[in-house]
Amino acid sequence: MLFTRLSTFLLLAVFATAATVDRRAAPIDQLVGFATQNGGTTGGAGGATTTVTTLAALRAAVTGATAKIVEINGIITGDGETIDVGNHTTVVGIGSNSGVTGGGFRVKKGTNVIFRNLQLSKSPAPTDLIELQTSTNIWVDHNTFTSDLTHDKDFYDGQLDMNHGTDFVTVSWNVFQQHFKCSLVGGSDNTGDEDSGHLRVTYHHNHFLEINSRTPSLRFGTAHIYSNHFDNVLESGVDSRDGAQTLIESNQFTNTVDPIETTLNGGLCVATGTLTTVPYAYTTDAASSVASIVAASAGVGKVTGL
Ligand SMILES: *[C@@H]1O[C@H](CO)[C@@H](O)[C@H](O)[C@H]1NC(C)=O
């Protein structure tokens, strides 16, 4: 018996060692991308920390414009309405199973907000899991967004949507999974006046897993999309339209239908567009290593602290 257990253990140990992660060049604990611009994004750094476990306490804690860190302990069940987050706020989950289900966050006419290490799931439409409206300097990092593909495609809205002139956003090291319409940047074909020259967003080292479309869909804006893993994307991946400029590099596409589209109202990506440089330093990982790197380091439970 002991020998059997020991040999089973050794066998497992051998397998565990064999599944090595490719060497990573990019740091996992550092803000990179468009949210570093326009003065940078620090969230609630320097402010007081409040720990919350109820919806009412969460709602109260994230309002107001003074710097603050709001830690969520456990999964809070939402009421389907948005939770409005004030300026200079960090919302962070404790451990690997803290966040919100059945509701979502919104930053409206705000600035300097960080969402990190949160489990966010199943917010019924029209509430997105995170919506950024007319807001600047937002960092969405190391969260896990989960819905399901069993409901109708409009049952949930977006996992992470940005609109009405939002600007300077970084979306890094998240897992977006089991969802129809993942991330819409630019809410309508008619908002060019407020969106053109804005909607500058970086997506890097995210794992898009079993998503139907919009990883992301981009209208009018400027997106830099590098070292993401597109993994079983069912209908379309990056959708650059309405004159959006998209620089797409070092991504891995696995079993992804229509990985890059530019056919709707004349979108542009690097093959056809003019966006070839971005105003910040960054480190890509090789496309062939991205799946392994992102599997090891994206989503909740990978970074601690703020
Ligand atoms: C939050 O920041 C925005 C953008 O700077 C500003 O317009 C707004 O007045 C701020 N809100 C508060 C309550 O200070």
The ligand as a MOL file (V3000), in Angstrom:
LIG
                    3D

  0  0  0     0  0            999 V3000
M  V30 BEGIN CTAB
M  V30 COUNTS 14 14 0 0 0
M  V30 BEGIN ATOM
M  V30 1 C -13.9470 62.5960 -10.8020 0
M  V30 2 O -13.0260 62.8770 -11.8150 0
M  V30 3 C -13.5980 63.4780 -12.9440 0
M  V30 4 C -12.5180 63.5450 -14.0170 0
M  V30 5 O -11.4010 64.2380 -13.5490 0
M  V30 6 C -14.1630 64.8510 -12.5710 0
M  V30 7 O -14.7500 65.4450 -13.6930 0
M  V30 8 C -15.1930 64.6550 -11.4770 0
M  V30 9 O -15.6720 65.8950 -11.0500 0
M  V30 10 C -14.5980 63.8910 -10.3150 0
M  V30 11 N -15.6580 63.5880 -9.3660 0
M  V30 12 C -15.6480 64.0470 -8.1270 0
M  V30 13 C -16.8400 63.6770 -7.2910 0
M  V30 14 O -14.7420 64.7080 -7.6590 0
M  V30 END ATOM
M  V30 BEGIN BOND
M  V30 1 1 1 2
M  V30 2 1 1 10
M  V30 3 1 2 3
M  V30 4 1 3 4
M  V30 5 1 3 6
M  V30 6 1 4 5
M  V30 7 1 6 7
M  V30 8 1 6 8
M  V30 9 1 8 9
M  V30 10 1 8 10
M  V30 11 1 10 11
M  V30 12 1 11 12
M  V30 13 1 12 13
M  V30 14 2 12 14
M  V30 END BOND
M  V30 END CTAB
M  END
